[in-house]
Amino acid sequence: MPDVDWKPLDFDAETRPATDTNPIRDVAQGKCPTVVFRQAFPAEQCAALVQYLIDEDLIYDSTTALVAEKAVSAGVTDKWTGLNLNPDGSPRRRIDIGTSLGNIGEDQERFLSESAKTHRLFGRLFADRPNPIQVIYDRLQDISPGKSVVTAHEPDGRQYGPAIFRVHYGGYAYGPHFDSVHNREKRTNYAVYKYQSQLAGVLCVQNTTLNGVTAQGIVHRQFWNEQVDPWLASGQFHDYAEQQNIDRVQIELQPGDLYFFNTGLIHEVPGVPGDLPRIVLATFIGYSDDEDEIMVWS
């Protein structure tokens, strides 16, 4: 039977955690699956942000005929095409706006250089408009008493990317997996390697719907370990979870909702091939009881 005590800690737009609680520690220890802030970034601002990203040619509008026209225009090299089409001229199923340690972290100099560009881009994008990145940092600070929330940085002061937009078209899905700089990528040459507890903060900017079903994240009450690894590798984790009667929660999000969870727990996002892309603003988070700083990166 599911554990009724293992459930998200949910806050509305006006409520903050009590000062005598420590939600970040509970999430790090797996005692709480998620902390959710409803309408952390108002839905109307999310809609305006999506249109802004389209106007800036950073993502494409999947509802317009322009997409289909440009998708078959092989050889066209304008700015829109370079950002949003695959080499064969087909529209990209996922677009990242930001710098990913997971994707390019093998080359540290490149990662830190690209991260500096990301800071400049976000500085321009949010110079005169509401900044959803700051919202994630502020709400993380709300659940982290006695800690200082900072963008991850190396000892020489160079910063990682502060956050990343992930834009998912055509039912893009994430199968059951875990994320860990320490235990998966083993990036020993990065400052964030010291954190054995890795969390994530995800702000839903836009969701996609098909036949009344929306794309929503699922968190399983199972930390990654060597025993579960073969089941992940073979794509049979759901069978393992059923055999072991592992609890799970599905986090129902509307645009503007923000949640934090432990990425060491097996998690997934089933794909829903609706007309609109699923758009999130995501961060990774390094936490330790022994560290004064909570580091955030993309």
Buried (B, 14 or more C-beta within 10 A) or exposed (E): EEEEEBEBBBBEEEEEBEEEEBBBBBBBEBEBBBBBBBBBBBBEBBBEBBEBBBEEBBBBBBEEEEBEEBBEEEEEEEEBBEBBBEEEBEBBBEBBBBBBBBEBBEEBEEBBEBBBEBBEBBEEBBEEEEBBBEBBBEBBBBBBBEBEBBBBBBEEEBBBBBBBBBBBBBBBBBBBBBBBBBBBBEBEEBBBBBBBBBBBBBBBBBBBEBEEEBBBBBBBBBEBEEEBEEBBEEEEBBEBBEEBEBBBBEBEBEBBBBBBBBBBBBBBBBBBEBEBBBBBBBBBBBBBEEBEBBBBBB
